[in-house]
Amino acid sequence: MKELKILYLYPDILELYGDFGNIQVLKYRLEKRNIKCIIDQYTIGDNEPHFCDYDLVFAGGGADQEQSILAKDLVNYKNNIKKAIDNGVFFLLICGAYQLFGKYYKDVNGNIIPGLEVFDYYTEAINDRKKRCIGNIVIDVTLNDTTTKVIGFENHGGQTFNISTPFGNVLYGNGNKFGDTHEGFFLNNVIGTYLHGPLLSKNPELADYIIKHCLDRKYNENIILESLDDKFENLCRDQLLNQFLTPHN
């Protein structure tokens, strides 16, 4: 039996807008295909995780206060995280976690929260706490040379700059900053995005892309995933896409 090992970072701190649902979706879609799913959790005070032992590392979103707390812990593993990324471990980073893998995050009070500096982007919050990129969002994403629409929900005051390889092109919503044409960060085995919802429940094609990527790497073969019945999910997607992308007078 094939298996995937998932490391869920800070489940007690980084869990906004149903981000844990991403783990549940991956587990469900793996087990429906008779693939064993092992999920370990790490939070502050636990033994140091061995990032290279995993196939996928997941971290969700959190507010400024939570980010400030965990950033001090996460920086202890900076070199090991970089090594895992270099070794091909897949990282799925939502909102606050996405920000922390950049150079820094500057909060509304001007305080700098140092990032892991794994990537060159950085995030700065605007001074007005009431002004946020919030609402439904649709982006065009290219997965294995095929373009698909990815749906989510964004809620962030931080504006992310210096993105060289975005996750997708914005069709509806804001993206990395107000009125941006791009959303998130995508580089080989890393996806950083502001899309909550949870992301993978609304986008089964993306979930399977991540699963296949991890399996292909682990078993060094081009694995063909068994098709699942996504009729209900796709009906929901069609309705949402029609609602968001069809002009209404």
Buried (B, 14 or more C-beta within 10 A) or exposed (E): EEEBBBBBBBBEBBBBBBBBBBBBBBBBBBEEBEBEBEBBBBBEEEEEBEBBEBBBBBBBBBBBEBBBBBBEBBBEBBEBBBEBBEEBBBBBBBBBBBBBBBBBBBBBEEEEBBBBBBBEBBBBBBEEEEEBBEEBBBBBBEBEEEEBBBBBBBBBBBBBBEBEEBBBBBBBBBBBBEEBEBBBBBBEBBBBBBBBBBBBBBBBBBBBBBBBBBBEBBEEEEBEBEEBEBEEBEEBBEEBBEEBEEEEE
